[in-house]
């Protein structure tokens, strides 16, 4: 079992930066691929970024590539999402998520077994 708690959301002006953190409990974190999804009002939840359990590979949605960076610190049971050059269209609730152990990353929300409660990111123009 993995429990996830996000933090770091808030209100920022366009062009600004935020760093989201996701603290995980459970002994399997270091063997779990992690992902970030977001959901804006009236829209479906969408993939943002993912990182393999080793941290050796990362994947991004085209809309955030070059602006967002996903990373993890397995010693701290934490995954991060550094968000730079934020745009109003990045406004959403951001969710941290984990796959079951040793499974690869995925672009699909249905493939992730564990979810955090979400943190609001609001980018003003």
RAZIUR-V452590 format. One record per residue. N is the residue number from 1. RES is the residue in three letters. BURIAL is + if it has 24 or more other ideal C-beta (glycine too) atoms within 12 Angstrom, else -. Layout:
# RAZIUR-V452590
n=N res=RES burial=BURIAL
n=N res=RES burial=BURIAL
This chain:
# RAZIUR-V452590
n=1 res=UNK burial=-
n=2 res=UNK burial=+
n=3 res=UNK burial=-
n=4 res=UNK burial=+
n=5 res=UNK burial=+
n=6 res=UNK burial=+
n=7 res=UNK burial=+
n=8 res=UNK burial=+
n=9 res=UNK burial=+
n=10 res=UNK burial=-
n=11 res=UNK burial=-
n=12 res=UNK burial=+
n=13 res=UNK burial=-
n=14 res=UNK burial=-
n=15 res=UNK burial=-
n=16 res=UNK burial=-
n=17 res=UNK burial=-
n=18 res=UNK burial=+
n=19 res=UNK burial=+
n=20 res=UNK burial=+
n=21 res=UNK burial=+
n=22 res=UNK burial=+
n=23 res=UNK burial=+
n=24 res=UNK burial=+
n=25 res=UNK burial=-
n=26 res=UNK burial=-
n=27 res=UNK burial=-
n=28 res=UNK burial=+
n=29 res=UNK burial=+
n=30 res=UNK burial=+
n=31 res=UNK burial=-
n=32 res=UNK burial=+
n=33 res=UNK burial=+
n=34 res=UNK burial=+
n=35 res=UNK burial=+
n=36 res=UNK burial=+
n=37 res=UNK burial=+
n=38 res=UNK burial=+
n=39 res=UNK burial=+
n=40 res=UNK burial=+
n=41 res=UNK burial=-
n=42 res=UNK burial=-
n=43 res=UNK burial=-
n=44 res=UNK burial=-
n=45 res=UNK burial=+
n=46 res=UNK burial=+
n=47 res=UNK burial=+
n=48 res=UNK burial=+
n=49 res=UNK burial=+
n=50 res=UNK burial=+
n=51 res=UNK burial=+
n=52 res=UNK burial=+
n=53 res=UNK burial=+
n=54 res=UNK burial=-
n=55 res=UNK burial=+
n=56 res=UNK burial=-
n=57 res=UNK burial=-
n=58 res=UNK burial=+
n=59 res=UNK burial=+
n=60 res=UNK burial=+
n=61 res=UNK burial=+
n=62 res=UNK burial=-
n=63 res=UNK burial=-
n=64 res=UNK burial=+
n=65 res=UNK burial=-
n=66 res=UNK burial=-
n=67 res=UNK burial=+
n=68 res=UNK burial=+
n=69 res=UNK burial=+
n=70 res=UNK burial=+
n=71 res=UNK burial=+
n=72 res=UNK burial=+
n=73 res=UNK burial=-
n=74 res=UNK burial=-
n=75 res=UNK burial=-
n=76 res=UNK burial=-
n=77 res=UNK burial=+
n=78 res=UNK burial=+
n=79 res=UNK burial=+
n=80 res=UNK burial=+
n=81 res=UNK burial=+
n=82 res=UNK burial=+
n=83 res=UNK burial=+
n=84 res=UNK burial=-
n=85 res=UNK burial=-
n=86 res=UNK burial=+
n=87 res=UNK burial=+
n=88 res=UNK burial=-
n=89 res=UNK burial=-
n=90 res=UNK burial=+
n=91 res=UNK burial=+
n=92 res=UNK burial=+
n=93 res=UNK burial=+
n=94 res=UNK burial=+
n=95 res=UNK burial=+
n=96 res=UNK burial=+
n=97 res=UNK burial=+
n=98 res=UNK burial=+
n=99 res=UNK burial=+
n=100 res=UNK burial=-
n=101 res=UNK burial=-
n=102 res=UNK burial=-
n=103 res=UNK burial=-
n=104 res=UNK burial=-
n=105 res=UNK burial=+
n=106 res=UNK burial=+
n=107 res=UNK burial=+
n=108 res=UNK burial=-
n=109 res=UNK burial=-
n=110 res=UNK burial=-
n=111 res=UNK burial=-
n=112 res=UNK burial=+
n=113 res=UNK burial=-
n=114 res=UNK burial=+
n=115 res=UNK burial=+
n=116 res=UNK burial=+
n=117 res=UNK burial=-
n=118 res=UNK burial=+
n=119 res=UNK burial=+
n=120 res=UNK burial=+
n=121 res=UNK burial=+
n=122 res=UNK burial=+
n=123 res=UNK burial=+
n=124 res=UNK burial=-
n=125 res=UNK burial=-
